[in-house]
């Protein structure tokens, strides 16, 4: 089994950031993201030893998605907002700008977690993981056209929730 | 917020990453590399101190020993057909030499299972040249195991059956990849012999009423050709704690 380990080690290194981020943006908690992410790779490793996986990326995302679904099913769709969220601040900006910028990003992060599952997936895969529309369509099992429409709707939905927050004064752009 | 701004800000979320420590620790935990990595780190830390404290001869001996041990360790990951596979065989031969006759068949069945894992790896990675030596090694291990099983007076039936089951499952998996491994008739007949011996042995033992019922079931299964069923019942009788 030595080569399995080597092969899987490479896969782990290649996808750990993406899978962690994918889960983190859905559960919005570092602790839960770590648990589900390690479970994803444990399940993948078990399967990997038994059979050949054609598309590692799609395979990992599928496990991660199912685990997140199971997690919310168990928790009765409770939104968990943890105090240990990662700070995301651009080092080039001034202190005041940093505060506004950071709050923008934090809000987007939280609002993504509140989107519908398919909206979350399409945004994460296309804008964060740089997957082409074609690749996203394959992962979602939809046509390219339907995926484009879904992406557009996902962005509109995200923009809408952020605008609502703006109106209520919680968010300042 | 404009769509362009929103996309820009979404892309900022790329900065979300797991902590390095957690990622490394999790990988080690999944792949079981902790002990190996730490052993190497501690050896590397230890070497310079050793060279400083002891004379050159001792240090040279240590290096030679480390290289030999390293070569043997490295060989454990080799496949049949690899030049260093011979070192792996030497390790297995040494283990056989240190094993009692009663346990030899089980150990050799374990080696046969290893050969199947290697065959699986060879088939997956399409290393055609290594296929024939790997099948040959598997058949040799199985033949030796069967031979020793026939010879063993009091083998651990449960362990033997478990290893054999594992072999059959792995064999099926490898054959599903299109590899023709060949039959294991000699192992099958050795298991049958073992079953017959166990039945004869139990016939003269004092059994409780419940055990007698199980035994009668085992004999019936054996006569009907349901050897798996008979073995299960024999294991129940020979390992009552299970």
Interface residues (C-beta under 8 A of the other chain):
Chain A: X1 X2 X3 X4 X5 X8 X9 X12 X13 X16 X17 X20 X21 X24 X25 X33 X34 X37 X38 X41 X42 X45 X50 X52 X86 X88 X90 X104 X105 X108 X109 X112 X123 X127 X128 X155 X158 X159 X162 X163 X173
Chain B: X1 X3 X6 X7 X9 X10 X11 X12 X13 X14 X15 X16 X17 X18 X22 X23 X26 X27 X29 X30 X31 X33 X76 X77 X117 X121 X124 X125 X173
